[in-house]
Structure formats: C-alpha cells, structure tokens
C-alpha cells in the first residue's frame, strides 16, 4: 500500500468509516508516515507554552489536525 513519487495517493476510505482511528494509524505504518513524529515535538512546545502562560496543568485536546474522518 505504498504511494509513489508520481502522486499515487493511498485510499483510506475504509479507515475513515470506523468509530476509532486505530485502523487509520495502522494503515500509515506501512507507508512510513512521518508527520506525527515530526509534528509531535512542535505540539509539545506549544502545549508547554500554553500551560505556562495560562497557568494550566492539564489540557483537554480535542483535535490537533490529525485529519481522521
């Protein structure tokens, strides 16, 4: 299920139609999908700054743009 440099886009329709995103994330494992790994440290810094500025210890994150569903 690997995409190609020519622009072939994998079809995640079956994963989108599930209640939970586990199938979506598993589908990305076979594609060497790296966005969460690269974005994670950026979001961690943003969350740390937000906690500090707003004096919050716990955050409730609804969605940070995972594109699921």
C-alpha positions in Angstrom: 0.0 0.0 0.0 2.9 2.4 -0.7 2.3 5.6 -2.5 4.6 6.6 -5.3 6.5 9.8 -6.1 4.3 10.1 -9.2 1.5 11.1 -7.0 -0.4 7.9 -6.2 -2.5 8.6 -3.1 -3.4 5.7 -0.8 -7.1 5.2 -0.2 -8.0 5.4 3.5 -11.8 5.3 3.0 -12.2 2.1 5.0 -10.3 3.5 7.9 -12.2 6.8 7.8 -15.5 5.0 8.3 -14.5 3.5 11.7 -15.5 4.9 15.0 -11.9 5.0 16.3 -8.8 6.0 14.4 -6.7 2.8 15.1 -7.1 1.4 11.6 -6.2 4.8 10.1 -2.9 4.9 12.1 -2.1 1.2 11.3 -2.6 2.0 7.6 0.1 4.7 7.9 2.6 2.4 9.4 3.1 0.6 6.1 3.7 4.0 4.4 6.4 5.2 6.7 4.2 8.1 7.5 6.3 10.6 9.5 4.2 13.7 10.1 3.2 12.7 13.7 6.8 12.1 14.6 7.9 15.4 13.2 4.9 17.4 14.5 5.0 15.9 18.0 7.8 18.0 19.3 6.3 21.2 17.9 3.0 20.5 19.6 4.7 19.6 22.8 6.4 23.0 22.9 3.1 24.8 22.1 1.4 22.9 24.9 4.2 23.6 27.3 4.0 27.3 26.5 0.2 27.3 26.8 0.4 25.6 30.2 2.9 28.2 31.4 1.1 31.3 30.0 -2.4 30.1 31.2 -1.2 28.5 34.4 -2.7 25.2 33.4 -1.5 21.8 34.5 -3.9 19.7 32.4 -5.1 20.3 28.9 -8.0 18.8 27.1 -7.0 18.4 23.5 -9.9 17.7 21.1 -8.1 17.6 17.8 -4.8 18.9 16.6 -5.4 18.3 12.9 -5.0 14.6 12.6 -7.2 14.6 9.5 -9.0 11.5 10.7 -12.6 11.3 9.4 
